[in-house]
Amino acid sequence: MATRKRVAVVGTGTVGSQAAWRLAARGAEVVAYDRFAPGHDRSAAGGETRVFRSVQTDDGRYVPLVRHADALWEQLQTETGRELRRLTGCLFMGPADDPEMRTVLDVVSEHGLDHEVIDAEAVAKRFPQFRVDDGDLAVLDPRAGFIRPELTVQTAARRAEELGARIRRYNPVREVGPVAGGGVEIRTDTGTERFDAAVVTPGPWVGDLLPDLPWRVDVHRAISAWFLPTEDHQAGEQRPAFIRTGGTHFYGIPSPDGLSVKLGLSQAHHKPVDDPNRLDRTVAPEELETFTAMVRRHLPGLNPDPVRVSAYMEGYTGSTRPLVGPLPDCDDVILLAGFSGQGFKLSPALGDIAADLALEGRTSQPIDFITTLDRTTA
């Protein structure tokens, strides 16, 4: 009989909670650590909603991973009986000659994704909440919608515990290091424990925990803002999630209750964070000017004054591809970090890949383009 592996999970956020679930489901002895507790709002996994989409705007190689994640989203919902995501569709909009819109069309064609191409005139009729220009194009992704991040993290963590995992809340990990002869030691303020392997998903604290990492992850402060419609009738319109390319790149997600719309900006508008332990969560009025301008320009049915704003942290690599794989000096430490805004929709697949690498040392998922193995820069 094979020996049951003992695996640590460092961080139980977006990916760590999923990794704990997938490891526990496969019979590993799982001990997970978090400096706070699953579902906290101090890093990236906050803000009520995240976009799930099958169509990709930058790299079609993510499509197989999204398909794997899609199946696991369904599995986690079935196992727990919780609605963790809702498929409302996602509308990609922008000038027809915009590079991202061309990529969208290439990706749906190459991978045979279900989609609908809609011209500017038809968009104006079907989706009157958007103002489009002549020459704009839209692509509707029906296998898309929104995810509930806080609920998802807590649900995945709870499912892992039901399957035997132990989660040590409010217990920050200070050091992860290899052990002579194999294995990993995890040091916290309460002591040191030894494991066969560790899945490390530290989010914006990757630089604190692994200061000698050969790949750089820059932490940025992302702002979300919520806006109310000016007319009640808008709550009855078809309200997909949406992404606008060309000019100011932004995305929007109708709230689960249908009342407000959450908007977010692309990385170019995110300020750097020098210390993830000192995130400035106060949003200054001037930081909302871009939001106000894009609401007035593209979303005429919304009041341009937000009713809520929040700040979160996201980690970006230079290539915008995440770091996924063993550390160079220790095959028993599996790192997943720097998701560059791609993490949440992929999180169940990333958790499953982490379980593959920790338990088997390999994965059948197509991660060659994102793996840290044999990479010198990111």
C-alpha positions, -999 to 999 in steps of 0.1 A, spaced: 0 0 0 13 34 -9 24 57 19 -1 85 25 17 118 18 17 146 43 13 180 25 13 215 38 -6 243 21 7 278 28 -21 303 23 -58 294 20 -69 321 -4 -78 320 -41 -57 290 -50 -46 276 -16 -82 268 -6 -87 249 -39 -54 231 -35 -64 220 0 -97 206 -14 -80 187 -42 -53 173 -20 -77 162 7 -100 146 -20 -71 126 -32 -63 112 3 -34 134 13 -29 144 49 -33 181 46 -23 208 70 -31 244 57 -18 276 72 -31 312 68 -20 345 84 -57 353 86 -86 329 78 -102 317 46 -123 343 29 -106 374 43 -105 406 22 -69 417 28 -55 405 -6 -71 396 -39 -100 374 -29 -126 401 -21 -150 424 -38 -181 402 -40 -176 390 -76 -150 380 -102 -154 373 -139 -155 337 -152 -150 335 -189 -142 308 -215 -130 332 -241 -95 347 -235 -83 381 -246 -46 376 -245 -34 339 -248 -54 310 -262 -32 286 -243 -53 292 -212 -84 277 -228 -77 240 -218 -70 251 -183 -102 271 -182 -121 240 -194 -106 220 -166 -115 247 -141 -150 248 -156 -156 212 -148 -142 216 -113 -164 246 -106 -194 224 -113 -180 196 -91 -174 219 -61 -209 233 -64 -223 198 -66 -203 185 -36 -213 215 -14 -247 226 -27 -235 262 -29 -239 285 -59 -204 297 -63 -208 311 -98 -236 322 -121 -234 319 -159 -248 352 -172 -226 355 -202 -197 379 -208 -197 406 -235 -164 416 -250 -166 450 -267 -141 473 -285 -131 487 -318 -131 459 -345 -94 466 -353 -83 465 -316 -56 438 -311 -75 423 -281 -107 420 -301 -87 403 -329 -73 379 -303 -108 371 -290 -119 362 -325 -88 341 -332 -92 322 -299 -129 314 -304 -121 302 -339 -90 281 -330 -107 264 -300 -142 261 -313 -157 281 -284 -194 288 -283 -198 325 -291 -218 352 -309 -204 381 -329 -226 412 -326 -222 445 -345 -225 479 -330 -261 484 -341 -272 451 -327 -254 458 -294 -272 491 -290 -306 473 -294 -299 442 -273 -278 459 -246 -290 495 -242 -270 498 -210 -238 502 -231 -229 531 -254 -210 518 -284 -193 536 -314 -196 530 -351 -169 504 -359 -172 487 -325 -176 450 -323 -189 427 -296 -184 390 -289 -208 373 -265 -193 344 -245 -223 324 -232 -201 301 -210 -192 330 -188 -205 350 -158 -194 358 -123 -178 339 -94 -184 347 -57 -148 349 -44 -153 351 -6 -179 324 -6 -158 302 -29 -127 304 -7 -147 296 24 -166 268 7 -135 252 -8 -117 254 26 -147 240 44 -149 211 19 -112 204 25 -119 202 62 -148 178 57 -124 156 38 -99 156 66 -77 187 61 -67 208 91 -66 246 87 -45 266 111 -60 300 110 -42 332 121 -9 313 120 14 330 95 43 309 81 77 325 86 99 301 66 96 272 41 127 252 36 139 218 22 150 190 45 182 170 38 171 137 23 138 151 11 107 168 24 100 203 37 100 221 70 74 247 78 82 272 105 56 293 123 56 313 155 44 282 173 70 258 161 83 237 131 66 209 113 79 185 87 60 175 55 66 154 24 58 184 2 44 219 5 21 239 -18 29 275 -14 3 300 -24 13 332 -6 -5 358 -27 10 393 -24 32 381 5 54 360 -19 83 384 -15 81 383 23 81 345 25 105 338 -4 128 368 -6 154 349 -27 129 338 -54 146 341 -88 113 354 -104 99 388 -96 63 394 -86 52 430 -84 23 437 -61 -3 463 -73 -32 479 -56 -64 473 -76 -96 494 -70 -131 482 -74 -161 506 -75 -198 500 -74 -224 521 -93 -262 522 -92 -284 525 -123 -303 558 -127 -335 540 -136 -351 510 -120 -360 494 -153 -323 486 -159 -325 458 -134 -347 438 -159 -323 441 -188 -301 413 -199 -270 420 -178 -239 400 -187 -205 406 -173 -185 427 -197 -150 437 -208 -142 468 -228 -110 470 -248 -95 499 -266 -89 532 -249 -95 527 -211 -95 489 -206 -121 480 -179 -145 453 -169 -178 452 -152 -199 427 -133 -236 431 -123 -240 424 -86 -256 391 -76 -287 410 -63 -290 428 -97 -289 462 -81 -255 476 -88 -226 472 -112 -190 466 -101 -163 481 -123 -126 475 -123 -96 488 -143 -67 470 -160 -32 468 -145 -20 500 -161 -42 519 -136 -30 500 -105 -5 516 -81 25 496 -69 24 483 -33 57 485 -15 46 465 15 17 441 14 13 444 52 6 482 48 -19 484 20 -35 518 17 -72 509 16 -84 545 14 -94 555 -21 -88 592 -28 -114 612 -49 -89 617 -77 -85 580 -81 -121 578 -91 -118 602 -121 -111 574 -146 -141 555 -134 -163 586 -137 -151 593 -172 -157 557 -184 -191 556 -169 -201 588 -186 -186 576 -219 -197 540 -221 -223 533 -194 -250 561 -197 -275 542 -175 -253 543 -144 -249 572 -119 -212 582 -122 -209 586 -85 -200 553 -69 -218 540 -38 -189 518 -26 -152 515 -33 -126 490 -21 -89 483 -26 -72 449 -30 -38 435 -40 -28 415 -71 6 401 -80 20 405 -115 50 389 -132 68 406 -160 54 382 -186 19 383 -169 21 345 -169 19 330 -134 46 310 -116 35 274 -113 59 246 -104 86 234 -80 112 258 -67 146 255 -83 163 243 -52 136 221 -39 112 199 -59 91 193 -28 80 230 -27 53 238 -53 49 275 -58 18 291 -73 20 329 -74 18 360 -96 -15 353 -114 -15 387 -130 -53 390 -128 -59 355 -143 -62 336 -110 -98 333 -98 -114 317 -129 -86 292 -130 -84 285 -93 -99 250 -92 -76 239 -120 -46 255 -104 -54 237 -71 -57 204 -90 -24 210 -107 -8 218 -74 -21 185 -61 -7 167 -91 27 182 -86 28 176 -49 16 140 -50 29 128 -83 57 152 -93 40 158 -127 7 169 -142 -11 160 -174 -25 195 -177 -8 217 -204 12 241 -182 44 242 -201 38 279 -210 33 289 -173 55 265 -154 85 278 -134 105 248 -145 136 258 -165 126 295 -165 150 322 -156 127 352 -159 91 359 -155 
